[in-house]
Amino acid sequence: MKAKKNPEIEIGRHSSIYFAIGLNLMLFFTWQALEYKTYDSKEVSIEALVVEKQFEEDIPIVQLNTPPPPPPPASITEAIKIVEDVVEVEETVVESSEIGLEDAVSVESIPVAVQAVEVEEVEEEVEVPFAVIEKVPVFPGCEGLTKQAAIDCFKNKVTEHVTKNFRYPQAALDLEIQGRVSVIFVIDSQGRISSIKSRGPDEILENEAERIISLLPKMTPGTQRGVPVKVSYAVPIFFKYRSK
C-alpha cells in the first residue's frame, strides 16, 4: 500500500518563489558592496576643517599732480583797413629797343675795305647703288672684263666668299634659330669694306653675317664719271640647318 503525501506539508511546492527571493537578496547585497565607498584617512582628514577668513587689502587711491592741459591757441584776427583809391598811378612807358627804318645805318658813311674772297670747293663723297654705278667695283680676279661680265664676276666672287667663310653659330643651333639675314655694306672710294648693316631673325645670325662680309678683300673702287665713289651693295645670307 503506497503512502499518500499531504500537499500542505510538501516543501518543494514553493521552491521557485524561494529561489526568486534568494536571488533578489543576493543581487541587493552585491550592489551594496559595489557601491560602498571608503576614504583614505592619511590624505584627507575630515575630522577638523579650519577655514581662515581672507581679507582683501584695499589699494589706496593715489592722486597725481598732473599739469593742466595747455590753453587753446589764440585766434589771430587781421584787421583789414579799407583805403579809398584816390592815388593816381603813373604808367611806365617801355620804349622798344628794336631798330627802325629811321635808325638804319648808312653804308656810305662807313668806309669798308673789300678784300678778295676765295671760294674753296668741297668735294662731297657720293654713295651710288651698285645697280646704277657706271663702273662697278672690281673684285680681285675680275680685272679686264666688260661691265656685265664684271658684274657677274663680282656676284659670283661674293657668293664664293660667303660659302667659303660660312660658319653656323653653335648658339643658334642650340636654340634652333634659322632664317634669312639681309646684309648691306659699302665699298668706299678706297675699295675697303665699311658701313656693314644687317637685319635678320636673331642677333646671333646678324653678327655672323657681318663677320663674313667684313672678311671681304680690298677691291678696285667703282667710279661715277671717272671719279671713285662709294658703292652700296646688298647680299642675302640664308641660315638653315637640317634636323637629324
C-alpha positions as CSV (number, residue, x, y, z in Angstrom):
1,M,0.0,0.0,0.0
2,K,1.5,3.4,-1.2
3,A,1.6,6.2,1.4
4,K,-0.1,9.4,0.4
5,K,1.6,12.8,0.9
6,N,-0.1,15.8,2.3
7,P,0.0,18.7,-0.2
8,E,0.1,21.3,2.6
9,I,3.2,19.7,4.2
10,E,5.2,19.2,0.9
11,I,8.2,21.6,0.9
12,G,9.1,21.7,-2.8
13,R,5.8,23.2,-4.0
14,H,7.1,26.8,-3.2
15,S,10.7,26.3,-4.3
16,S,10.5,28.7,-7.3
17,I,9.3,31.5,-5.0
18,Y,12.1,30.9,-2.5
19,F,14.7,30.8,-5.3
20,A,13.5,34.2,-6.7
21,I,13.6,35.8,-3.2
22,G,17.0,34.5,-2.5
23,L,18.3,35.7,-5.9
24,N,17.0,39.2,-5.3
25,L,18.6,39.3,-1.9
26,M,22.0,38.3,-3.3
27,L,21.8,40.9,-6.0
28,F,20.9,43.5,-3.5
29,F,23.8,42.7,-1.2
30,T,26.2,42.5,-4.2
31,W,25.0,46.0,-5.4
32,Q,25.5,47.5,-1.9
33,A,29.0,46.0,-1.7
34,L,30.0,47.5,-5.0
35,E,28.6,50.9,-4.1
36,Y,30.3,51.1,-0.8
37,K,32.9,53.9,-0.7
38,T,35.9,54.2,1.5
39,Y,38.3,57.2,2.1
40,D,42.0,57.3,2.8
41,S,42.4,58.9,6.2
42,K,46.1,59.7,5.5
43,E,45.4,62.1,2.6
44,V,42.2,63.7,3.7
45,S,41.2,64.5,7.3
46,I,37.5,65.0,7.7
47,E,37.7,65.4,11.5
48,A,38.6,69.1,11.6
49,L,38.2,71.7,8.9
50,V,39.8,75.1,9.6
51,V,38.6,77.9,7.4
52,E,40.6,81.1,7.6
53,K,39.0,84.3,6.6
54,Q,40.9,86.1,3.9
55,F,40.8,89.8,4.0
56,E,41.1,91.8,0.7
57,E,43.6,94.5,1.0
58,D,42.3,97.9,-0.2
59,I,44.6,99.6,-2.7
60,P,44.9,103.2,-1.8
61,I,44.0,105.7,-4.5
62,V,46.9,108.0,-5.2
63,Q,46.2,111.3,-6.8
64,L,48.9,112.5,-9.1
65,N,49.5,116.2,-9.7
66,T,49.1,116.2,-13.4
67,P,49.7,119.6,-15.1
68,P,46.6,121.2,-16.6
69,P,46.2,121.0,-20.4
70,P,47.7,123.9,-22.4
71,P,45.3,126.6,-23.3
72,P,44.0,126.6,-26.9
73,P,45.9,128.8,-29.3
74,A,44.6,132.3,-29.6
75,S,42.9,133.0,-32.8
76,I,44.6,135.8,-34.8
77,T,42.3,138.2,-36.4
78,E,43.7,140.5,-39.1
79,A,42.4,144.0,-39.1
80,I,41.5,145.0,-42.7
81,K,41.6,148.7,-43.3
82,I,39.7,149.9,-46.4
83,V,41.6,152.7,-48.1
84,E,39.9,154.8,-50.7
85,D,41.6,154.6,-54.1
86,V,42.4,158.2,-54.7
87,V,46.1,157.9,-55.6
88,E,46.9,158.3,-59.2
89,V,49.4,155.8,-60.6
90,E,51.7,156.9,-63.4
91,E,52.1,154.3,-66.1
92,T,55.7,153.4,-67.1
93,V,56.3,153.7,-70.8
94,V,58.6,151.0,-72.2
95,E,60.3,152.0,-75.3
96,S,61.1,149.4,-77.9
97,S,64.8,148.5,-78.4
98,E,64.3,147.4,-82.0
99,I,65.9,149.4,-84.7
100,G,63.5,151.1,-87.0
101,L,63.9,152.4,-90.5
102,E,64.9,155.8,-89.2
103,D,67.8,154.2,-87.2
104,A,69.2,152.4,-90.3
105,V,73.0,152.8,-90.7
106,S,74.0,154.4,-93.9
107,V,76.6,152.3,-95.6
108,E,78.0,155.3,-97.4
109,S,79.1,156.9,-94.1
110,I,81.3,154.0,-93.0
111,P,84.3,153.1,-95.2
112,V,84.5,149.3,-95.7
113,A,87.6,147.6,-97.1
114,V,86.6,144.9,-99.5
115,Q,89.0,142.0,-100.0
116,A,89.0,139.2,-102.4
117,V,87.0,136.2,-101.2
118,E,88.4,132.8,-102.1
119,V,85.8,130.0,-102.7
120,E,87.1,126.6,-101.8
121,E,85.4,123.7,-103.5
122,V,84.5,120.9,-101.1
123,E,84.2,117.5,-102.7
124,E,81.2,115.7,-101.4
125,E,81.6,111.9,-101.4
126,V,78.6,110.5,-103.1
127,E,77.2,107.0,-102.4
128,V,75.9,105.3,-105.5
129,P,73.9,102.0,-105.5
130,F,75.6,99.0,-107.2
131,A,72.8,98.7,-109.8
132,V,73.2,102.2,-111.3
133,I,77.0,102.7,-111.0
134,E,78.8,103.5,-114.3
135,K,81.7,101.2,-113.4
136,V,81.2,98.6,-110.8
137,P,83.9,97.8,-108.2
138,V,86.3,95.1,-109.4
139,F,86.7,92.1,-107.2
140,P,90.2,90.6,-107.2
141,G,90.4,88.2,-110.1
142,C,87.7,90.0,-112.2
143,E,90.0,92.5,-113.9
144,G,89.8,93.4,-117.6
145,L,86.2,92.3,-118.2
146,T,83.3,94.1,-119.7
147,K,80.7,95.8,-117.5
148,Q,78.2,92.9,-117.5
149,A,81.0,90.3,-117.1
150,A,82.4,92.3,-114.3
151,I,79.0,92.4,-112.5
152,D,78.5,88.7,-112.9
153,C,82.1,88.0,-111.7
154,F,81.6,90.3,-108.7
155,K,78.4,88.5,-107.7
156,N,80.0,85.0,-108.1
157,K,83.0,86.0,-106.1
158,V,80.9,87.4,-103.2
159,T,78.9,84.1,-103.2
160,E,82.0,82.0,-103.2
161,H,83.4,84.1,-100.3
162,V,80.2,83.7,-98.3
163,T,80.2,79.9,-98.9
164,K,83.9,79.6,-98.0
165,N,83.7,81.6,-94.8
166,F,80.2,80.4,-93.7
167,R,80.0,79.0,-90.2
168,Y,76.7,78.2,-88.5
169,P,76.9,79.6,-84.9
170,Q,76.6,76.8,-82.2
171,A,74.4,79.1,-80.1
172,A,71.9,79.4,-83.0
173,L,71.9,75.6,-83.4
174,D,71.2,75.0,-79.7
175,L,68.3,77.5,-79.9
176,E,67.2,76.2,-83.3
177,I,67.4,79.6,-84.8
178,Q,67.4,79.9,-88.6
179,G,66.3,82.3,-91.3
180,R,67.4,84.9,-93.8
181,V,69.8,87.7,-93.0
182,S,70.0,90.7,-95.3
183,V,73.4,92.4,-95.2
184,I,74.1,95.9,-96.7
185,F,77.7,97.1,-96.9
186,V,79.6,99.9,-98.7
187,I,82.7,99.7,-100.8
188,D,84.3,103.1,-100.2
189,S,86.3,105.2,-102.6
190,Q,89.5,103.4,-101.5
191,G,88.0,100.0,-102.2
192,R,87.6,99.0,-98.5
193,I,84.5,97.4,-96.9
194,S,82.7,99.7,-94.5
195,S,79.2,100.6,-93.0
196,I,78.1,96.9,-92.6
197,K,74.5,96.7,-91.5
198,S,72.4,93.5,-91.2
199,R,68.8,92.5,-90.4
200,G,67.7,89.0,-89.6
201,P,65.6,86.9,-87.2
202,D,68.2,87.0,-84.4
203,E,71.2,88.9,-83.3
204,I,73.4,85.8,-83.3
205,L,72.8,85.3,-87.1
206,E,73.3,89.0,-87.8
207,N,76.7,89.0,-86.1
208,E,77.8,86.0,-88.1
209,A,76.7,87.6,-91.3
210,E,78.5,90.8,-90.6
211,R,81.7,88.8,-89.7
212,I,81.6,87.1,-93.1
213,I,81.2,90.3,-95.0
214,S,84.0,92.0,-93.0
215,L,86.4,89.4,-94.4
216,L,85.9,90.6,-98.0
217,P,89.2,91.7,-99.6
218,K,90.1,95.1,-100.8
219,M,88.7,95.9,-104.3
220,T,89.2,98.4,-107.0
221,P,86.6,101.1,-106.2
222,G,83.7,101.9,-108.5
223,T,83.7,105.1,-110.4
224,Q,81.0,107.6,-111.4
225,R,82.0,110.0,-114.3
226,G,85.6,108.9,-113.8
227,V,85.6,109.7,-110.0
228,P,85.9,107.0,-107.4
229,V,82.7,106.9,-105.3
230,K,81.1,104.8,-102.6
231,V,79.1,101.9,-103.8
232,S,76.4,100.2,-101.7
233,Y,75.7,96.5,-102.2
234,A,73.2,94.1,-100.6
235,V,73.6,90.3,-100.3
236,P,71.2,87.9,-98.6
237,I,72.6,85.0,-96.4
238,F,70.4,82.1,-95.6
239,F,70.9,80.2,-92.3
240,K,69.2,76.8,-92.4
241,Y,70.0,73.6,-90.6
242,R,68.9,70.0,-91.2
243,S,67.3,68.3,-88.3
244,K,68.6,64.8,-87.6
